[in-house]
Amino acid sequence: MWHEYEEGVTPEARLVRGVDRLNPALMRLLTGQGWQDVGAHATALDRAQLSRVQVSETLTALYEEARDAAVERALRPAAF
């Protein structure tokens, strides 16, 4: 199963990888940690994250909601 996850070939593996990428964003938002330590604006972070969460409309919507809430709360720099 680990190899399947790492390869990301099956739909299940891609979904789990998407959840894996969503979790840190949710934790940074919910704890108020934000993204200042990362030194990247929302557009750059989206490039790194969206390809993984876009395997599911639900994951994408959750990611976008977390991103927008973080920008609104000044926890994440807005896009340039």
ABEGO torsion letter per residue (X at the ends): XAAAAAAGABAAAAAAAAAAAAAAAAAAAAAGAEAAAAGBBAAAAAAAAAAAAAABAAAAAAAAAAAAAAAAAGABBBBX
